[in-house]
Amino acid sequence: MIDTRDARLNFRLPSELKKVIEEAATSLGQSVSDFAVGTLVQHARAVIEHRDVTVLSDRDRDRFIALLDDADAAPNAALVEAAERYKKHLG
């Protein structure tokens, strides 16, 4: 198996926290490094997902869906112009 790990994170922490991390890693049968990386990545992904999600109230959700369902809505001038620019440049 080829080891593709080519980056490193270094940080200091209080010895009490290190002991807690070591205990948790041991409880899961993992090395401290594997436990730390797994935990950091899991939390980082949760932070990114939370950043990328917009939570709407029920009222706002209903309004948004109603706007999407508006079959009679015609594009405004700015949208028509943007579509024409898109077609011209990428089209």
ABEGO torsion letter per residue (X at the ends): XBBABABBBBBBBBAAAAAAAAAAAAAAGBBAAAAAAAAAAAAAAAAAAAAABBBBBAAAAAAAAAAAABAABBBBAAAAAAAAAAAAAAX
